[in-house]
Amino acid sequence: YPLRRQRQMCIRDRIRYPLGIPYSLIREMAEDVQVITLVSNNSQANTVLNLYQSNNVNTANCSFLVAPSDSYWTRDYGPWFIFDGNNEPGIVDFPYNRPRPNDNNVPPKVAELLGINLYGMNVIHTGGNMMADGYQIGASTDLVYDENTQSSAQIAQKFEDYLGITRYDVTIDPLGDYIK
């Protein structure tokens, strides 16, 4: 599986129950990385563990974070992982652009669970609207400009300061969709 080789660069994947992805994908992820599943309580964690076992997921690579959440879109509200100037892992947290307060509170809880630093970046965003290549280049749609009162230069500076993005390309939504 070529995907498996690419995924080895990841340390952890995070998902939320009730799930929005198939067990076959979770099974594949758990072969290579630690999968953290966001659950609302310990009873739900036990339910998920049983579901994983019945679907042949490698539960040795599964753990749980008990925290309330509003949606399963962890890609959008989940933490952005970075390495700081001392090559230590950390999390950059941004104000999530949806009215889902429990979702917005997840990144600090992940940082606490993992015992890593949390850095607050005051740029309203959704994680699904940010792509980075690992070589200091990032891209988003112009939704980031629509939802912030900061100038494009101020936003670009924060992306450089917090994420190491030296080239931040912002483009129009190619689909012309409200969600961008």
Phi, psi and omega in degrees: 000115179298327179302323182300318180297319180293321185289345181295342177288337180284145174267315184216150168241148179234138179222173183228143175255137000299144189282153173242009180227158182283155178299329179299324178289318178297318178301315180296314180299317185290351173285335188240333186223165174283125179256119177259123179254126178279123180229160184275339180197173182294327177298319178294324177299318178296320177300313181296318178302316177296320178295318178298315180298317181289345178252019175058036175277137178290093185288349174296336179256024181237138173220173186229144173242116179273112180196141178292148176215163183255338184208168178265013182276059183300334177299328184276321184251351183292166184291152170262119182273138180223171165242130183279186183297344177259015181061030176260140179291150178205177179235133171260125180250137180234153174294119181292139188275014178240152180281065181229083187299324179294319177300316182297337181271359184288314183307317177298326179289326176293317178300318179295315179302316184274350180068038180238162183292149177241130179239124179271121179251114185279067173226116178295131187201170167231131185302329179291350179256021180228126175233141178225149183261359182083000180237037175073018177244131179227160180212146175213168170276172182290003173303325180299327177282323181297326188262357180240150177268356179282157177287164177299324179293320179294319179296314180300322179295319178294322177296326176287314183296318186265329187244352182074017180277112180266342175231108182247105181269127177241129186229166175288158178290119182293340181264347182066031185262154181296331186277340179053000000 
